[in-house]
Amino acid sequence: MKVRRPVDGEVRVHYGQIYVESDPDGPGPDLAKAFAGQRAGLCGAAVPGSLWLTTGLHTGAVGFTVEVHEQAPPLDHEWEDVVETSFRPSTDRCLLVEWGGGTVRELDLAEADHRVRYCARGIDEGRRRDTRASGEPQADRYALQFWPAPPEPDRVLRQTSRTAAYWHDYARRLPPPPTPEERVAEELRSRRARERAEQENRAGAESWEWGGRRPSEALREPAGQVRGLLEFDAPLLHTLDDAGPRVQRSVARLAARRACTAAGLAGLDWIAAALTALDEGRPLPPPFDDPAGPWQALADDPRVPARTVRRAVAPEREPFRPPHADPNAPRPMSVPVRRQAFFSVTAPERPEHPETSVAGTLAAAPSVAGPSPVVIRTARLGPIDPDRPLSQPHLALPALLGAAGPDPLRAAVDAVFAAVATYGEDHRTLLAEVRAVLAEHR
């Protein structure tokens, strides 16, 4: 009779355990589940696709042979303890695996029903020895035999050791494993519980991101500076969303005028004409009829003051803590990372103030400078020097441009966000005034 021996020699065991596994995505061995419902200890096969093999030796090398037969082999009388059970690999890759993911040996078993016989000799001596160091004589040895056979109940074929008697008694005291129907029902309950937890985590993350309130569809639109204003004052953003077009236009005009005044632009004739047109609901006059026109005018007008401001910094927030947190997940950061819209402006350097940046994001502007003509572009940028002075006029102009936008909500959001950047370290003053205006209209 043809016999194949994929393992023949010694293997290392820890905690008196070694395993056969065939499901790489499975949960791994579990003692109680492996022997649930069995009459025989030593070889636990109650978990589909895996075997829990018990040895007498706690730690060290034991003799171990794996044999694959074409039919049931005769029972050799040299073995002192022998059990049998049924086994079917879950995949076409079946492995003998040491405790803790140690050495792995391929068994090359077909994905079909097998009978498995686990034979032991010297198991009591191995347990008495407990640990075998290198060079010491072998205490216990084992054989694991497979052959094709339909499923049958597990059996104890031979028992002579106290260790085997202990494990047989342990197995018989365990409750029976769940039936296939019960297992399917439990998997369904677990999947539904995971789906509910994931849904609640997503809802919690969105609520945290939006300041404790679900955003409207209008706020979800990716255009504009919604995300930027959300960083600074989420309740104000939601109040602005609820205010309606008339109030939104009023707030947009207020933010544009406050930004231009803070930057020293309100007294320039072409800025004043634009603010008047904004108040009267008319299109902005030249040079605002050309996208590059106002930026070029800002660069060319010698009356533009060289005012600077420090970057506006949004308040820190506690990190998001999901209601159903994974205990193995990394701890959350103390300062959350948030998305933010960016803009940058390339313009001629002002020779009298070469150290001043004339470009940046509305909330945090990097130093960008270059030759004429003026170019406006959108980009996502990394961290910048928070102490670099920023040009207030260049931060204020987007407030005026944003306030003239066709959509009232976006016009208000863009104008307020640009005004926040223009006020810089003093941005709380502006936000307090906007809140007062909204409260008055409400």
VOGU-3710 file (C-alpha; in Angstrom, 3 decimals, decimal comma):
1> mkvrrpvdge> 0,000/0,000/0,000  1,420/3,378/-1,031  2,199/5,764/1,855  3,323/9,384/1,626  5,124/11,022/4,565  5,155/14,849/4,232  6,528/15,093/7,806  8,916/12,573/9,354  11,281/13,508/12,158  10,774/16,041/14,937
11> vrvhygqiyv> 8,620/19,142/15,349  8,650/21,772/18,072  5,648/22,199/20,367  4,730/24,935/22,825  2,111/24,707/25,569  1,690/21,065/24,523  0,078/22,073/21,225  0,538/21,836/17,473  -2,109/22,309/14,760  -3,329/21,378/11,307
21> esdpdgpgpd> -4,845/24,392/9,522  -6,337/24,809/6,068  -8,108/28,198/6,205  -5,663/31,145/6,031  -8,485/33,570/6,926  -9,850/31,471/9,781  -9,898/32,646/13,418  -7,148/30,217/14,473  -7,270/27,429/17,058  -9,445/27,563/20,180
31> lakafagqra> -9,241/24,744/22,725  -12,875/24,560/23,831  -14,274/24,918/20,315  -11,820/22,371/18,900  -13,044/19,565/21,215  -16,695/20,585/21,644  -19,007/17,567/21,377  -16,212/14,991/21,018  -15,718/11,758/22,963  -11,996/11,702/22,252
41> glcgaavpgs> -9,450/14,203/23,488  -5,921/14,690/22,048  -7,151/15,486/18,491  -9,787/18,229/18,327  -11,663/18,395/15,010  -14,883/20,221/15,907  -13,813/23,420/14,091  -14,140/22,801/10,335  -10,844/22,784/8,454  -8,542/22,545/11,488
51> lwlttglhtg> -7,157/20,078/14,022  -5,883/20,762/17,535  -3,196/18,200/18,449  -2,228/17,809/22,107  1,179/16,533/23,249  2,556/15,554/26,657  5,692/17,704/26,354  5,021/21,359/27,132  7,923/22,914/25,224  10,536/21,405/22,964
61> avgftvevhe> 10,902/18,886/20,142  8,800/15,716/19,889  8,970/12,895/17,376  6,318/13,441/14,767  5,277/11,683/11,564  2,452/12,580/9,179  1,314/9,788/6,857  -1,159/9,999/3,973  -2,613/6,566/3,049  -4,867/5,395/0,242
71> qappldhewe> -6,990/3,421/2,726  -7,169/2,785/6,468  -3,801/1,506/7,727  -3,540/-1,284/10,300  -3,261/-0,160/13,928  0,323/-0,583/15,097  0,592/-2,000/18,625  3,554/0,228/19,488  1,198/3,162/20,071  -0,076/3,560/23,652
81> dvvetsfrps> -2,877/6,070/22,973  -4,870/6,271/19,742  -7,898/8,352/18,725  -9,726/8,782/15,429  -11,936/11,529/14,051  -13,042/12,909/10,681  -11,502/15,859/8,895  -12,065/17,819/5,695  -9,653/20,610/4,660  -11,353/23,971/3,990
91> tdrcllvewg> -8,998/24,755/1,105  -6,537/22,880/-1,070  -3,650/24,061/1,142  -3,340/22,071/4,349  -0,516/22,827/6,810  1,032/21,499/9,995  1,606/24,689/12,010  3,583/25,204/15,201  2,228/27,299/18,064  2,485/31,061/17,518
101> ggtvreldla> 2,852/30,747/13,743  6,212/28,986/13,874  7,471/26,492/11,310  4,855/25,491/8,713  4,913/22,204/6,818  2,829/21,490/3,733  0,706/18,343/3,989  -0,712/18,458/0,441  -4,107/16,973/1,364  -6,976/16,951/-1,108
111> eadhrvryca> -9,986/19,100/-0,272  -12,097/16,016/0,518  -13,371/13,982/3,470  -10,665/12,152/5,416  -10,397/9,955/8,445  -7,557/10,970/10,716  -5,860/8,816/13,357  -3,693/10,423/16,021  -1,295/8,070/17,789  0,878/8,813/20,844
121> rgidegrrrd> 3,666/7,054/22,737  5,330/8,321/25,912  2,792/11,107/26,459  2,946/10,766/30,279  6,739/10,896/30,186  6,609/14,025/28,032  4,256/15,679/30,489  6,509/14,700/33,410  9,566/16,111/31,640  7,631/19,308/30,677
131> trasgepqad> 10,542/20,813/28,700  13,106/19,202/26,443  16,324/21,067/25,855  18,588/20,572/22,853  20,614/17,356/23,125  18,306/15,651/25,638  16,706/12,313/24,704  13,267/12,250/23,109  10,410/11,841/25,586  7,286/11,374/23,449
141> ryalqfwpap> 6,459/10,845/19,799  3,342/10,958/17,630  1,912/9,879/14,306  -0,886/11,567/12,388  -2,420/9,339/9,678  -4,892/10,444/6,977  -6,885/8,417/4,452  -10,012/9,086/2,357  -13,211/8,143/4,211  -16,739/9,492/4,758
151> pepdrvlrqt> -17,458/11,346/8,029  -17,909/9,216/11,174  -18,088/10,006/14,890  -14,784/10,348/16,726  -13,539/7,340/18,730  -10,967/6,350/21,324  -9,219/3,265/19,953  -6,664/2,849/22,729  -5,984/4,526/26,058  -3,198/3,689/28,502
161> srtaaywhdy> -1,867/7,058/29,752  -3,209/9,324/32,483  -2,647/12,342/30,236  -4,892/10,942/27,512  -7,547/10,027/30,114  -7,504/13,628/31,372  -8,050/15,073/27,885  -10,779/12,549/27,003  -12,638/13,572/30,162  -12,141/17,249/29,317
171> arrlpppptp> -13,648/16,784/25,849  -16,679/14,862/27,148  -17,529/17,611/29,611  -17,732/20,283/26,913  -21,127/21,298/25,491  -21,850/20,130/21,942  -20,850/22,405/19,079  -23,520/24,415/17,262  -25,391/22,699/14,473  -24,817/23,946/10,898
181> eervaeelrs> -28,138/25,803/11,117  -27,156/27,407/14,428  -23,761/28,332/13,007  -25,370/30,009/9,989  -27,794/31,896/12,249  -24,939/33,059/14,497  -22,886/34,211/11,512  -25,914/36,131/10,244  -26,394/37,798/13,647  -22,708/38,656/13,825
191> rrareraeqe> -22,701/40,114/10,314  -25,760/42,244/11,050  -24,204/43,446/14,295  -21,005/44,399/12,444  -23,013/46,224/9,791  -24,948/48,140/12,450  -21,724/49,049/14,244  -20,113/50,217/10,999  -23,191/52,283/10,137  -23,218/53,887/13,596
201> nragaeswew> -19,491/54,582/13,350  -19,951/56,263/9,969  -22,840/58,335/11,312  -20,793/59,237/14,385  -17,806/60,240/12,267  -19,972/62,458/10,089  -21,615/64,033/13,126  -18,197/64,697/14,680  -16,830/66,149/11,456  -19,773/68,502/11,068
211> ggrrpsealr> -19,843/69,716/14,659  -22,563/67,417/15,997  -25,108/67,940/13,232  -25,768/66,252/9,905  -25,024/68,611/6,987  -27,594/69,616/4,414  -27,151/68,590/0,806  -26,108/72,156/0,000  -23,225/71,945/2,473  -22,143/68,592/1,065
221> epagqvrgll> -21,382/70,168/-2,302  -17,592/70,050/-2,767  -17,334/73,534/-4,310  -16,461/76,568/-2,217  -14,894/76,947/1,201  -17,411/74,974/3,289  -14,744/72,674/4,681  -12,521/75,599/5,566  -15,216/77,474/7,524  -16,226/74,203/9,179
231> efdapllhtl> -12,742/74,129/10,723  -13,300/77,446/12,477  -16,967/77,471/13,502  -19,249/74,539/12,677  -22,356/75,955/14,475  -22,025/79,225/12,562  -21,811/77,300/9,287  -25,059/75,441/10,017  -26,789/78,654/11,147  -25,708/80,325/7,937
241> ddagprvqrs> -27,098/77,395/5,968  -30,464/77,764/7,746  -30,631/81,545/7,337  -31,985/81,724/3,791  -30,794/83,627/0,701  -31,559/87,165/1,938  -29,584/86,791/5,155  -26,808/84,899/3,374  -26,367/87,789/0,947  -26,284/90,233/3,852
251> varlaarrac> -23,578/88,207/5,606  -21,584/87,934/2,367  -21,631/91,722/1,929  -20,669/92,266/5,564  -17,719/89,841/5,348  -16,458/91,355/2,091  -16,590/94,896/3,472  -14,947/93,923/6,773  -12,148/92,076/4,965  -11,444/94,984/2,588
261> taaglagldw> -11,496/97,451/5,484  -9,124/95,345/7,603  -6,728/95,050/4,652  -6,812/98,791/3,903  -8,501/98,340/0,512  -11,915/99,893/1,161  -10,692/103,419/0,312  -9,431/102,479/-3,168  -11,832/103,680/-5,829  -12,043/100,404/-7,760
271> iaaaltalde> -12,583/98,414/-4,540  -15,166/100,937/-3,270  -17,038/100,732/-6,590  -17,124/96,941/-6,291  -18,441/97,093/-2,723  -21,161/99,530/-3,797  -22,165/97,254/-6,679  -22,266/94,360/-4,228  -24,586/96,313/-1,893  -26,878/97,199/-4,803
281> grplpppfdd> -26,972/93,690/-6,198  -25,275/94,622/-9,462  -22,421/92,802/-11,252  -18,999/93,919/-10,146  -17,522/96,641/-12,384  -14,111/96,566/-14,123  -11,522/95,299/-13,424  -13,715/92,537/-11,900  -15,190/91,641/-15,295  -11,997/89,689/-16,084
291> pagpwqalad> -10,858/86,851/-13,748  -7,259/88,104/-13,724  -8,217/91,784/-13,670  -8,561/92,413/-9,920  -5,337/90,565/-9,151  -3,454/92,554/-11,725  -4,963/95,776/-10,354  -3,868/94,757/-6,858  -0,343/94,202/-8,118  -0,198/97,447/-10,135
301> dprvpartvr> -1,901/99,911/-7,747  0,805/101,673/-5,674  -1,838/102,684/-3,121  -2,324/99,100/-1,944  -0,960/99,043/1,612  1,696/96,541/2,578  -0,276/95,177/5,506  0,467/91,730/6,842  -1,216/89,333/9,204  -0,363/86,071/10,922
311> ravaperepf> -2,131/82,922/9,861  -5,606/82,300/11,261  -5,501/79,079/13,290  -8,626/77,003/13,797  -9,328/75,809/17,352  -8,204/72,307/18,249  -10,814/69,638/18,758  -10,946/66,366/20,619  -10,306/63,444/18,248  -13,211/61,378/17,006
321> rpphadpnap> -13,902/58,318/19,157  -16,127/55,818/17,363  -18,983/54,410/19,459  -17,950/50,879/18,474  -14,181/51,109/18,656  -11,897/48,237/17,730  -9,842/47,528/20,887  -6,872/46,592/18,692  -6,986/49,810/16,636  -4,291/52,495/17,166
331> rpmsvpvrrq> -5,108/55,216/19,675  -6,545/58,374/18,071  -4,358/61,418/17,622  -4,774/64,271/20,085  -5,200/66,739/17,218  -7,387/65,508/14,349  -6,396/65,888/10,729  -9,081/67,733/8,790  -9,602/68,450/5,109  -9,284/72,043/3,972
341> affsvtaper> -9,679/73,932/0,695  -6,599/75,784/-0,542  -5,880/78,564/-2,948  -2,635/80,182/-3,985  -1,828/83,392/-5,840  1,322/84,090/-7,789  2,094/87,792/-8,098  5,068/90,147/-8,423  7,068/90,686/-5,238  6,683/94,098/-3,648
351> pehpetsvag> 10,295/95,314/-3,509  9,711/97,387/-0,396  8,540/94,278/1,519  10,347/91,278/0,016  9,837/89,239/3,209  6,031/89,319/2,916  4,174/86,466/1,270  1,483/87,619/-1,138  -0,089/84,246/-1,622  -1,525/81,371/0,307
361> tlaaapsvag> -4,534/79,481/1,478  -7,455/81,322/2,918  -6,671/79,879/6,341  -2,977/79,219/5,969  -1,039/80,835/3,166  2,319/79,513/1,966  4,934/81,797/0,551  4,458/81,854/-3,239  5,866/84,597/-5,399  6,854/84,958/-9,015
371> pspvvirtar> 6,915/87,215/-12,035  3,952/88,844/-13,789  1,398/88,151/-15,094  -0,711/87,221/-12,107  -1,878/83,594/-12,084  -4,593/82,165/-9,827  -4,683/78,454/-9,236  -6,029/75,853/-6,815  -3,808/73,295/-5,080  -3,531/71,077/-2,035
381> lgpidpdrpl> -0,400/71,853/-0,086  1,315/70,504/3,006  2,298/72,251/6,254  3,623/75,795/6,101  5,503/78,094/8,419  2,736/79,419/10,732  4,770/82,509/11,606  5,305/83,711/8,038  3,544/87,094/7,604  0,849/87,064/4,927
391> sqphlalpal> -0,304/89,896/2,707  -3,736/91,057/3,951  -4,773/92,643/0,641  -4,230/89,364/-1,177  -6,229/87,500/1,459  -9,055/90,066/1,431  -9,694/90,115/-2,316  -11,257/86,587/-2,343  -13,843/87,816/0,175  -15,073/90,376/-2,348
401> lgaagpdplr> -14,911/87,921/-5,222  -16,672/85,208/-3,212  -19,449/87,531/-2,035  -20,373/88,243/-5,661  -20,925/84,575/-6,481  -24,282/83,458/-7,931  -25,224/81,062/-5,099  -26,144/82,920/-1,862  -24,949/80,209/0,545  -21,648/79,656/-1,209
411> aavdavfaav> -21,145/83,440/-1,510  -21,612/83,850/2,250  -19,375/80,910/3,140  -16,579/81,943/0,764  -16,685/85,572/1,892  -16,670/84,728/5,605  -13,854/82,222/5,202  -11,727/84,719/3,268  -12,470/87,364/5,892  -11,329/84,954/8,613
421> atygedhrtl> -8,004/84,612/6,817  -7,775/88,372/6,388  -8,303/88,988/10,097  -5,688/86,345/10,899  -5,033/86,058/14,623  -7,989/88,363/15,303  -10,473/86,227/13,330  -12,656/85,630/16,420  -13,706/89,287/16,265  -15,080/88,812/12,777
431> laevravlae> -16,845/85,547/13,634  -18,469/87,156/16,674  -19,867/89,934/14,458  -21,193/87,439/11,931  -22,867/85,455/14,716  -24,471/88,645/16,020  -25,850/89,466/12,572  -27,278/85,978/12,193  -28,844/86,123/15,671  -30,418/89,476/14,874
441> hr> -31,989/88,197/11,657  -33,117/84,980/13,293
//
